[in-house]
Amino acid sequence: MNRSSVPLSVAAVRRERFVFARHTTYGLGGEAKCAYFPKTLKQAVCVYDYLKSSGVDFFAMGCGSNLLVSDGGYNGAVIVTTRMKGVYRTARDKIFCRAGTTVGSLLQYCKTRGFSGLEYLASIPATFGGITCMNGGAAGKFIGDDITYVKFYDGKIRLISKENCKFGYKYSTMRDINGLILGAEVKITPETPAEVEEKISHYSALRSRQPRGRSCGCVFKNPPQCSAGKLIEAAGFKGFSIGGAKVSEAHANFIINDGGTAADVRALIKKIKTDIFSAFGVLLEEEVVYIGEFDDKTYG
Ligand SMILES: Cc1cc2nc3c(=O)[nH]c(=O)nc-3n(C[C@H](O)[C@H](O)[C@H](O)COP(=O)(O)OP(=O)(O)OC[C@H]3O[C@@H](n4cnc5c(N)ncnc54)[C@H](O)[C@@H]3O)c2cc1C
């Protein structure tokens, strides 16, 4: 990417040095070629179009709370959505949330106005775009159930209906298309601010025993009818470590970065997968998203 050929509107939101370790909850990962921090819809579209036309690999990220980026970094560009913030009401029982809004800000907005229905997201360290892409959720509820449509850019602005998002377990159509989630409309139920606050406190309390330390939350998806954490615990992995990557004592589906490298985390993931398959005949599948080069495979 020759700097002189970058359009002015794109150059204005470009950052040359982007170290993933500073922008992911794992605190791991090398550098990207560069990063873009669009704020407006126009800037996001310009950045996307520019990257598409320049043939550079790129992907969108939010808080980096579900990413394991290789120590060698990523040979491409990143569109970081965290400046694309804002929430507004679209109907009596619906709001539109822009992709870079954090879950915390969204819930603060809902609490102030007495909009209920999304409290189960409390304390998830994510952007709204990230949680939509992953169909994230907690306590048996998932954001895909509350979304009416997603606003998406892939060279064209599209309003993708809930049905066409095909929300499934940690899945949405948007995961298979290298585009940009710009935001989404979600249903809410009017209640009093006090009632909303109480529900947020309830869901936050449910998470109070979650492991401390740097992680990506749950590393593996739950296999059908069983819990990945319980299988990993049953195989005796709690407290087991490779280098500075350690299986949490509190929750075996969490791998904590305790001064390690992305390679340590990846090695631990591979060991867990191999041993769980030998012990139980179950092949665990990662929920964490890999970026960069691991074991001669390139992701992202
Ligand atoms: C302590 C902890 C607890 C967690 N608890 C939960 C939980 O209870 N439930 C849960 O579901 N998850 C949980 N997670 C995992 C994580 O927060 C979610 O997967 C979340 O959805 C990731 O959001 P993000 O903004 O950080 O996305 P990132 O991690 O930055 O990206 C995740 C994926 O979404 C894509 N993406 C992000 N934004 C966009 C966009 N605007 N357009 C297109 N693609 C995009 C990225 O390319 C990537 O593939 C937890 C993580 C941590 C660290």
PDBQT file of the ligand as one rigid body, heavy atoms in Angstrom, charges set to zero:
ROOT
HETATM    1  C1  LIG A 401     -14.184 -12.266  29.290  1.00  0.00    +0.000 C 
HETATM    2  C2  LIG A 401     -14.980 -12.596  28.051  1.00  0.00    +0.000 A 
HETATM    3  C3  LIG A 401     -16.273 -13.055  28.196  1.00  0.00    +0.000 A 
HETATM    4  C4  LIG A 401     -17.048 -13.358  27.058  1.00  0.00    +0.000 A 
HETATM    5  N1  LIG A 401     -18.331 -13.782  27.216  1.00  0.00    +0.000 NA
HETATM    6  C5  LIG A 401     -19.083 -14.013  26.135  1.00  0.00    +0.000 A 
HETATM    7  C6  LIG A 401     -20.458 -14.396  26.270  1.00  0.00    +0.000 A 
HETATM    8  O1  LIG A 401     -20.989 -14.503  27.361  1.00  0.00    +0.000 OA
HETATM    9  N2  LIG A 401     -21.166 -14.626  25.146  1.00  0.00    +0.000 N 
HETATM   10  C7  LIG A 401     -20.630 -14.491  23.900  1.00  0.00    +0.000 A 
HETATM   11  O2  LIG A 401     -21.353 -14.697  22.910  1.00  0.00    +0.000 OA
HETATM   12  N3  LIG A 401     -19.333 -14.158  23.748  1.00  0.00    +0.000 NA
HETATM   13  C8  LIG A 401     -18.552 -13.913  24.816  1.00  0.00    +0.000 A 
HETATM   14  N4  LIG A 401     -17.241 -13.558  24.651  1.00  0.00    +0.000 N 
HETATM   15  C9  LIG A 401     -16.630 -13.560  23.313  1.00  0.00    +0.000 C 
HETATM   16  C10 LIG A 401     -16.727 -12.225  22.555  1.00  0.00    +0.000 C 
HETATM   17  O3  LIG A 401     -16.971 -11.150  23.432  1.00  0.00    +0.000 OA
HETATM   18  C11 LIG A 401     -17.842 -12.293  21.502  1.00  0.00    +0.000 C 
HETATM   19  O4  LIG A 401     -17.562 -13.269  20.513  1.00  0.00    +0.000 OA
HETATM   20  C12 LIG A 401     -18.098 -10.953  20.807  1.00  0.00    +0.000 C 
HETATM   21  O5  LIG A 401     -19.167 -11.125  19.931  1.00  0.00    +0.000 OA
HETATM   22  C13 LIG A 401     -16.903 -10.409  20.026  1.00  0.00    +0.000 C 
HETATM   23  O6  LIG A 401     -17.157  -9.038  19.765  1.00  0.00    +0.000 OA
HETATM   24  P1  LIG A 401     -15.988  -8.062  19.304  1.00  0.00    +0.000 P 
HETATM   25  O7  LIG A 401     -16.582  -6.745  19.011  1.00  0.00    +0.000 OA
HETATM   26  O8  LIG A 401     -14.873  -8.081  20.258  1.00  0.00    +0.000 OA
HETATM   27  O9  LIG A 401     -15.565  -8.768  17.928  1.00  0.00    +0.000 OA
HETATM   28  P2  LIG A 401     -14.097  -9.207  17.476  1.00  0.00    +0.000 P 
HETATM   29  O10 LIG A 401     -13.549 -10.179  18.451  1.00  0.00    +0.000 OA
HETATM   30  O11 LIG A 401     -13.293  -8.015  17.161  1.00  0.00    +0.000 OA
HETATM   31  O12 LIG A 401     -14.473  -9.986  16.128  1.00  0.00    +0.000 OA
HETATM   32  C14 LIG A 401     -15.154 -11.226  16.193  1.00  0.00    +0.000 C 
HETATM   33  C15 LIG A 401     -15.594 -11.614  14.770  1.00  0.00    +0.000 C 
HETATM   34  O13 LIG A 401     -16.586 -10.693  14.311  1.00  0.00    +0.000 OA
HETATM   35  C16 LIG A 401     -16.143 -10.041  13.111  1.00  0.00    +0.000 C 
HETATM   36  N5  LIG A 401     -16.606  -8.646  13.196  1.00  0.00    +0.000 N 
HETATM   37  C17 LIG A 401     -16.531  -7.817  14.257  1.00  0.00    +0.000 A 
HETATM   38  N6  LIG A 401     -17.117  -6.635  13.973  1.00  0.00    +0.000 NA
HETATM   39  C18 LIG A 401     -17.531  -6.722  12.680  1.00  0.00    +0.000 A 
HETATM   40  C19 LIG A 401     -18.206  -5.824  11.793  1.00  0.00    +0.000 A 
HETATM   41  N7  LIG A 401     -18.590  -4.589  12.170  1.00  0.00    +0.000 N 
HETATM   42  N8  LIG A 401     -18.475  -6.239  10.535  1.00  0.00    +0.000 NA
HETATM   43  C20 LIG A 401     -18.123  -7.490  10.132  1.00  0.00    +0.000 A 
HETATM   44  N9  LIG A 401     -17.496  -8.381  10.927  1.00  0.00    +0.000 NA
HETATM   45  C21 LIG A 401     -17.206  -8.006  12.188  1.00  0.00    +0.000 A 
HETATM   46  C22 LIG A 401     -14.619 -10.179  13.101  1.00  0.00    +0.000 C 
HETATM   47  O14 LIG A 401     -14.105 -10.149  11.785  1.00  0.00    +0.000 OA
HETATM   48  C23 LIG A 401     -14.451 -11.556  13.745  1.00  0.00    +0.000 C 
HETATM   49  O15 LIG A 401     -14.661 -12.578  12.809  1.00  0.00    +0.000 OA
HETATM   50  C24 LIG A 401     -16.468 -13.226  25.771  1.00  0.00    +0.000 A 
HETATM   51  C25 LIG A 401     -15.149 -12.749  25.637  1.00  0.00    +0.000 A 
HETATM   52  C26 LIG A 401     -14.410 -12.423  26.770  1.00  0.00    +0.000 A 
HETATM   53  C27 LIG A 401     -13.008 -11.895  26.609  1.00  0.00    +0.000 C 
ENDROOT
TORSDOF 0
